[in-house]
């Protein structure tokens, strides 16, 4: 029976590609580098901050990445939060599921996750929020999802993970948690959906309400 729903953040809770584009281009611009190309934008949209910075500055070996990271931590993230677009049916979905299931997040965001949740008044829905900052290893390693399962004393088959990228697919597979692909039919998944309300029609939800 379903007990736990775990969400990725970027590409699931929010359409954040525009926000990520502006944020990482801001870092590049600050250090006098050109903007990202499409491949780099796709990369930073899926990976943790440390790997993303290393990737977009990979052609500049003279650049001190620790200096980039220090500047990142000093940035006011508020202007980039304003570029996020929350999924239209997210809050109705959370209002339906929150009383019935444990809700958690496993994301490769770092210090921006808590400000994001507070800014959009979503923090109270989620009991456990794992990021690349507080997990032993970032996704796709299983650490964050394993910690969530342990926190709620749930078996893998009692949970689902909702994600939109190959990183998410690998993350769920590493823990044998059923995977729901969100707006991405190119992934290998147990289920495919285009919005949150479609998730309520999936077999795990029907069986848990029998």
DAZI-V426717 format. One record per helix or strand of 2 or more residues. SS is the DSSP state (hx for helix, st for strand). FROM is the first residue (numbers start at 0). TO is the last residue. If there is no record, write none. Layout:
[[SS;FROM;TO] [SS;FROM;TO]]
//
This chain:
[[st;3;6] [st;13;14] [hx;16;29] [hx;37;45] [hx;48;55] [hx;64;73] [hx;77;80] [st;84;85] [hx;89;96] [st;101;105] [hx;112;118] [hx;122;124] [st;127;129] [hx;142;150] [hx;155;157] [st;158;162] [hx;165;174] [st;177;181] [st;190;192] [hx;195;198] [hx;202;207]]
//
